Every structure is written in structure tokens, then in C-alpha cells.
């Protein structure tokens, strides 16, 4: 690289990173609000948790399948406009969902939230992968903000539900989405079309196509695992830590006994613990970004998932503090691999189709992952929470086999970023 590559990000790169990080935070924050609302909505509408989880299927489906259309628009026009437009659509969905009175209305309006949130990944990651010289570092920082959104969503939702109810929570989020969308549209920046600032290994076009196909297969099961884990985690923690939660309520009677919404106390504490798990995962994003700029991306990808596997298995056997720690370590590796995965996609796809490439990824990860909502609901209802963990372990095991095939198919190639 030239001498400029060693410098800190310039003002234009900083604008890209700030805008994409904000939108990444809000995207995951908005889409992960729902799992923390399952129990409050269930109690308010007299439905089982499984029924409430099921109504989120169209939201998660739209979150995934609309990524390719958004990606196409992003490749044709300014990706910044696509990011801002997505936030506006999500804002409309939140405000209308807060006014919904029937299950059908809730299902439709939550689907709007998913449609709006689906705009970020193809547009934001294209901006990052093409417009910043230190790609791995930028993706790691950006990923941290996404994880911050994941981590803070259960906490904020729990607090809002406890203090004001779930309908007010949705109205507040709707206003936040609209304001943020207009802000993104007002920030002036763009990237040069069909050009990457970060360079690296030149991968043969035919081999690159094969590697991208294998990545897509791995990401299919990654999406099933990711969505299953994030959907079930608040409920899993509330159920597995029921004794601990009851003990905390007994020790803090003055905080809980006079609140008219005290039926949500266990949900509040469980969502705080869930947020703690995702905060541990935040460090994984920074570490993954560091690794992406310095190691062979294929082997780094494989290693992160190998490290995640034992911690996922242990969730079925542990309780108390060790359960929370194991969940956090699983989040560290399973979420920390994302800068590596996104760097791999950038290395095997041409810049002119970068947004569409990320759109394909997130259609697979989030669209196919939406199926996990129904699968988790079915397995939980018929077999119990521990079998949900077994299901997620199966997904991860299949992913590892696919990555091994990818390593064998590219055994004579080293795929890595150009060093500073």
C-alpha cells in the first residue's frame, strides 16, 4: 500500500464510518426489540409465547428477502439514500404497530419494520467495504455498534415495558427511526463506484464464484443459528434462571412491589442479563476486525466457529453465572466472526455488484433464518428449551463441515487483506 494507508481515517472515511455505525446500531436495535416484547405482548393479549413468536415471521422474512432489492437500488444509486430510506420505512412500521389492536395488524406492521431494517446491510456494508482503506478495522468497529444495538435492545425494551408498556415503547422507537432517517439523508458523503480502497489477494474469478457459493451455503445455517439464538435467548434466560430471578425480586422488594407493571419484573431482569451476554459479544467484533486485517480470512472464519461450538453445547448443562458466561463466550465468537465473513465476501465479489452481493448474503442469513422462528417455536413447544440448543448445535456443526470443504477447495490460495 502507499504511505497514505498507514494514516488514520480521513474526514470522508470518518463520515462513512459514523453514518453506517449509527444505522447499523439502529437496525439491530430495532429488529431485536421484538424478542424482548414476547412475554409482555403474550400477557397483554392472552396468547402463548409460541403464538407471539410466530407472528414475527413476516418481519424477519422481509428483513431478509428484501435485502437483494435494496442492494440493487444501492448499486444503482447513492447507498446513503438507501440507508436513510430504510430508517423512514421502519419508523412508520413502529408507530403503526404501537396502535395495532389485532394479531393481523401487529403482523403486518411488524413486517414494515423488517422491510425498513433490511435496507442497511447491502447499502452500509458496500459503503464500508469500498470506501475505507482499513476495511477489517472499519467492519469491526461497525460490527461493535451492531452488537451494541443487539445488546441494548432487550435492556431498553425491558425498561420501557416495565415503566410505560410495550405500546409506548413502539411509539418512542418509531420517532427515533424517523429522526435518524432524516439525519442520514442530510449527511453529505458517497463512494466511488466500482472501486475498492482496500486491496488484497487477487482471487481467480472462477474460484471466487465457487467460494462465494460455499459461503452462501455456510451463511444459510449461520442465519438459522443466529436468528434462533437471538429469538430464544430472553425467554431461555427467564426460564433457566427462574430461581435466580425470584431471589433477586425477594431481595429488592422496594423496587418492585409498588409498580403496577410488576408482572414484567422477571422479563426486565432476564433482558438485562441478555443484554450482558451481547455486551460480551461486542468485544468479539473488535477482535474479529483486528484478525480480518492480519490473517488468512478463510482460516480465521473456521477458527471462530470452532471456538463457538463448545460454549453453545454447554448452555444445555449449565446454570446461574456459568450459564451467562458460556452464552457470552458463544456470542463473542459467533458474532465476532462477522467482520471476517464480510471481508471474505468483499474479497470474492466485484465492487460493481457489492451491494447485491451483501444483499444475497442477508437474504440468506435473515430470510432463511426467519424459518428458525417457526422451528424454534415448534421445538420449544413440543420438546423444551434444551432441545432448541441442540437444534442450534446441529446448525453450527453443518456450517463447520461446509467451511472445511471451502478450505479444501482453496487449499493452494491464501485470501487476506493487503497489509499496511
Long-range contacts (C-beta under 8 A, 24 or more apart in sequence): 1-133, 1-199, 1-418, 1-419, 1-420, 4-133, 5-133, 5-134, 5-420, 6-420, 9-132, 9-133, 9-134, 9-138, 12-131, 12-189, 13-131, 13-132, 13-133, 13-138, 15-187, 15-188, 15-189, 16-127, 16-128, 16-131, 16-132, 16-138, 16-189, 16-191, 17-128, 17-132, 17-138, 17-141, 17-142, 19-80, 19-83, 19-127, 19-184, 19-187, 19-189, 20-83, 20-124, 20-125, 20-127, 20-128, 20-142, 21-141, 21-142, 21-144, 21-145, 22-145, 22-180, 22-183, 22-184, 23-83, 23-86, 23-87, 23-120, 23-124, 23-180, 23-184, 24-120, 24-124, 24-142, 24-143, 24-145, 24-146, 24-149, 25-145, 25-146, 25-148, 25-149, 26-87, 26-149, 26-176, 26-177, 26-180, 27-86, 27-117, 27-120, 27-121, 27-146, 27-149, 28-146, 28-147, 28-149, 28-150, 28-153, 29-149, 29-150, 29-152, 29-153, 29-156, 30-90, 30-94, 30-113, 30-116, 30-117, 30-149, 30-153, 30-173, 30-177, 31-59, 31-60, 31-63, 31-113, 31-114, 31-117, 32-149, 32-150, 32-153, 32-154, 32-230, 33-153, 33-156, 33-157, 33-169, 33-173, 34-59, 34-110, 35-154, 35-230, 35-231, 35-232, 35-233, 35-234, 35-235, 36-153, 36-154, 36-157, 36-158, 36-161, 36-234, 36-267, 36-271, 36-274, 37-157, 37-161, 37-166, 37-169, 38-234, 38-235, 39-234, 39-235, 39-238, 39-264, 39-267, 40-161, 40-165, 40-166, 40-264, 40-267, 41-106, 41-166, 43-263, 43-264, 44-165, 44-166, 45-103, 47-103, 48-381, 49-235, 49-380, 50-377, 50-380, 50-381, 53-231, 53-373, 53-376, 53-377, 54-373, 54-374, 54-377, 55-103, 55-106, 55-107, 55-110, 56-110, 56-231, 56-373, 57-370, 57-373, 57-374, 58-107, 58-108, 58-110, 58-111, 58-114, 59-107, 59-110, 59-111, 59-113, 59-114, 60-114, 60-227, 60-366, 60-367, 60-369, 60-370, 60-373, 61-111, 61-114, 61-367, 61-370, 62-111, 62-112, 62-114, 62-115, 62-118, 63-114, 63-115, 63-117, 63-118, 63-362, 63-366, 63-367, 63-370, 64-118, 64-223, 64-362, 64-363, 64-364, 64-365, 64-366, 64-367, 64-368, 64-369, 64-370, 65-118, 65-363, 65-367, 66-114, 66-115, 66-118, 66-119, 66-363, 67-118, 67-119, 67-121, 67-122, 67-358, 67-359, 67-360, 67-361, 67-362, 67-363, 67-366, 67-367, 68-122, 68-356, 68-359, 68-360, 68-363, 69-359, 70-118, 70-119, 70-122, 70-123, 70-355, 70-359, 71-122, 71-123, 71-126, 71-355, 71-356, 71-357, 71-358, 71-359, 71-360, 72-355, 72-356, 72-359, 74-119, 74-122, 74-123, 74-126, 74-355, 74-359, 75-126, 75-352, 75-353, 75-354, 75-355, 75-356, 78-190, 79-122, 79-123, 79-124, 79-126, 79-127, 79-190, 79-191, 79-355, 80-123, 80-127, 80-184, 80-185, 80-187, 80-189, 80-190, 81-185, 82-119, 82-122, 82-123, 83-119, 83-120, 83-123, 83-124, 83-127, 83-184, 84-181, 84-182, 84-183, 84-184, 84-185, 85-119, 85-181, 85-185, 86-116, 86-117, 86-118, 86-119, 86-120, 86-123, 86-181, 87-116, 87-119, 87-177, 87-178, 87-180, 87-181, 87-184, 88-116, 88-177, 88-178, 88-181, 88-182, 89-115, 89-116, 89-119, 90-115, 90-116, 90-117, 90-177, 90-181, 91-116, 91-174, 91-175, 91-176, 91-177, 91-178, 91-181, 92-116, 92-174, 92-178, 93-174, 94-170, 94-171, 94-173, 94-174, 94-177, 95-170, 95-171, 95-174, 95-175, 95-178, 96-174, 97-170, 97-174, 98-167, 98-168, 98-169, 98-170, 98-171, 98-174, 99-167, 116-177, 118-362, 118-366, 121-358, 121-359, 121-361, 121-362, 122-355, 122-356, 122-358, 122-359, 122-362, 123-355, 125-342, 125-354, 125-355, 125-358, 126-191, 126-354, 126-355, 126-358, 127-191, 128-342, 129-196, 129-198, 129-342, 129-343, 129-345, 129-346, 129-354, 129-358, 130-191, 130-192, 130-195, 130-196, 130-197, 130-351, 130-354, 131-191, 131-192, 131-197, 132-197, 132-198, 133-197, 133-198, 134-198, 134-293, 134-420, 135-196, 135-197, 135-198, 135-292, 135-293, 135-343, 135-346, 135-417, 136-289, 136-290, 136-291, 136-292, 136-293, 136-294, 136-339, 136-340, 136-343, 136-417, 137-289, 137-290, 137-293, 138-289, 139-289, 139-292, 139-338, 139-339, 139-342, 139-343, 140-285, 140-286, 140-287, 140-288, 140-289, 140-290, 140-292, 140-339, 141-285, 141-286, 141-289, 142-339, 143-285, 143-286, 143-288, 143-289, 143-335, 143-336, 143-338, 143-339, 143-342, 144-282, 144-285, 144-286, 146-285, 146-338, 147-278, 147-279, 147-281, 147-282, 147-284, 147-285, 147-335, 148-279, 148-282, 150-230, 150-278, 150-281, 150-335, 151-275, 151-276, 151-277, 151-278, 151-279, 151-281, 151-282, 152-275, 153-275, 154-234, 154-271, 154-272, 154-274, 154-275, 154-278, 155-271, 155-272, 155-274, 155-275, 157-271, 158-264, 158-267, 158-268, 158-270, 158-271, 158-272, 159-268, 161-261, 161-264, 161-267, 161-268, 162-259, 162-261, 162-264, 162-265, 162-267, 162-268, 163-261, 165-261, 193-351, 193-352, 194-350, 194-351, 194-352, 195-351, 196-346, 196-351, 198-346, 198-417, 198-418, 199-417, 199-418, 200-347, 200-415, 200-416, 200-417, 200-418, 201-347, 201-413, 201-414, 201-415, 201-416, 203-347, 203-348, 203-413, 203-415, 207-409, 207-410, 207-413, 208-347, 208-348, 208-349, 209-348, 210-409, 211-344, 211-348, 211-406, 211-409, 211-410, 211-415, 212-345, 212-348, 212-349, 212-357, 214-402, 214-403, 214-405, 214-406, 214-409, 215-341, 215-344, 215-345, 215-348, 215-361, 215-406, 216-360, 216-361, 216-364, 217-402, 218-399, 218-402, 218-403, 218-406, 219-341, 219-361, 219-364, 219-365, 220-364, 220-365, 220-368, 221-395, 221-396, 221-398, 221-399, 221-402, 222-341, 222-365, 222-395, 222-399, 223-364, 223-365, 223-366, 223-367, 223-368, 223-369, 223-372, 224-368, 224-369, 224-371, 224-372, 224-375, 224-392, 224-395, 225-334, 225-372, 225-392, 225-395, 225-396, 225-399, 226-334, 226-365, 226-369, 227-366, 227-369, 227-370, 227-372, 227-373, 228-369, 228-372, 228-375, 228-376, 228-388, 228-391, 228-392, 228-395, 229-330, 229-334, 229-392, 231-372, 231-373, 231-376, 232-376, 232-380, 232-385, 232-388, 233-274, 233-277, 233-327, 234-267, 234-270, 234-271, 234-274, 235-270, 235-380, 235-385, 236-315, 236-385, 236-388, 236-389, 237-270, 237-273, 237-274, 237-277, 237-324, 237-327, 238-266, 238-267, 238-270, 239-385, 240-319, 240-323, 240-385, 241-270, 241-273, 241-319, 241-320, 241-323, 242-266, 244-320, 245-269, 245-270, 273-324, 276-324, 276-328, 277-324, 277-327, 277-328, 277-331, 278-331, 278-335, 279-328, 280-328, 280-329, 280-331, 280-332, 281-328, 281-331, 281-332, 281-334, 281-335, 281-336, 282-335, 283-332, 283-336, 284-331, 284-332, 284-333, 284-334, 284-335, 284-336, 284-337, 285-335, 285-336, 285-338, 285-339, 287-332, 287-336, 288-336, 288-337, 288-338, 288-339, 288-340, 289-339, 291-339, 291-340, 292-339, 292-340, 292-343, 292-417, 293-417, 293-419, 293-420, 294-416, 294-417, 294-419, 295-416, 296-414, 296-415, 296-416, 297-340, 297-343, 297-344, 297-347, 297-415, 297-416, 297-417, 298-344, 298-403, 298-406, 298-407, 298-410, 298-415, 299-407, 300-337, 300-340, 301-337, 301-340, 301-341, 301-344, 301-403, 302-400, 302-403, 302-404, 302-407, 304-333, 304-334, 304-336, 304-337, 304-340, 305-333, 305-334, 305-337, 305-396, 305-399, 305-400, 305-403, 306-400, 307-333, 308-333, 308-334, 308-337, 308-396, 309-393, 309-396, 309-397, 309-400, 312-389, 312-392, 312-393, 312-396, 313-389, 313-393, 315-389, 316-386, 316-389, 316-390, 334-396, 343-417, 344-415, 347-415, 347-417, 348-415
